């Protein structure tokens, strides 16, 4: 007992006061750090190079944290640095949580969905309409590959990027992904079905296939039709190439009908007036269209026409094709008659 009293006596009143203050401060920091002043979800932007103290002051002024010092201490525990970007701060987010988000770079993200079969012009318009992205789609100084994009250069896909990402950066992601697919093709030997020889020819035919059918199951058959026609030295006579020609590379008639006179449009892309493939792709293609060209179906088909159900009827002879075409005309005539108002 005497030993215990002596040990207790060494602590003294001053040490007890210090201990109580330390505990109080610790509890205060804990309470302030976990108690959230964030009533509604908010968005907060940190510019590149911003100091932690400046960000803490801005957060405090915006009512997103209760203490700048607690925020800075929490960031210090996370490594002492914060990352630039746009952050979605949820309601009731604590100071500790906000500090962790900014230290880890858990920036707000957005999905950019690029459908297959769009042209570069259409993709750029889509990116311009995506409010979560920033910046132009054209380069001020044309010193990078992304500044010289052509149809076939980018890979349509769904891309998750940080909100506020530049539109040129998204285009560069798409360009690099297509470049990696090209590299993979080269690495496997660069095989192409006869009479195709180059990657440009593969993508060009794939772009026509992509525009002709939305069905992955039909793409190898459509690819076989065009390969058969190429091998027989027949014109491809693909309507999408005419659309590309008469729209100046936009690839969208914007509600206008494709007329018989359009098939005479003078252009190297018009496969009604020229033999062989167009000089380059008429759209940007996905994996299914590329795979269809590299591994086409084994058919003797030379023609196809819409079947009225979202697909196509295929034929190996012109006579059979004429019958299929007559069926399609009958379907269109019936649909048009059903859409006309009936007079009483």
C-alpha angles and dihedrals in degrees: 000000000000090000091053093050091051091051091049090048092058091063095065130186095283092058091050091052091050091049092050092049091049092050091047092050091048091050090047093052090047093050094044091045095052100034109090127212090188106114099168130027112268141189120230127186125207116194121216112276096017114154120240091236092053092049090048090053092049092049090050092048090049091053093243096121133028098215132031091199093054090049092051091047091050091050089050090055088052093054103286099266136095128203128232122244143084117302130199105215111198124218114276092018109159125229088249091053093048091049091050092049092052095043092051095041095240090169125177111270136201135199116238109199115198111187119218118256099037122132123235089257091053092047092051090050090050091051091049088054091052103096094192090068128074140216135020130310093226127070124245091206114030098216101119135068091245087064092063105047122160131182109286094031098098135055118233111224144121111283125192109208137163114273109259093033111151117257090232089056090055091050089050090052089053093047093050092050092054090045089054091052089051090050090051090052091051091047091056093054103275095262117184128177117248127303093018117092111164138052089243090057091049092051092044093055091040089055091055091048090048092054095044099056136017091199115098089201090060098044097085089051093049089047089053091053093055094042090051090051092048091051091050091049091243124147111258093225092197114171095210090063090057091049089052090051099048094044094052093244097314092112096209127099089201094221098321120125122244105241132200091249089058089065088070094057109136107237137122086236094059106102091188091067099030134056121230129015126329113261093258142357119301094208143007113271140211132223095270094058092046091048090049092057094044092047107024125179117267102246142136092221119137101168141038138178135182116280097205093247100082094275139075143254115228129208138186096203134048091235092056090045091053090054091049089048091052089052090052092049090052091051091051092047091051092048092049092051091051091051095053118096115252115236115224 
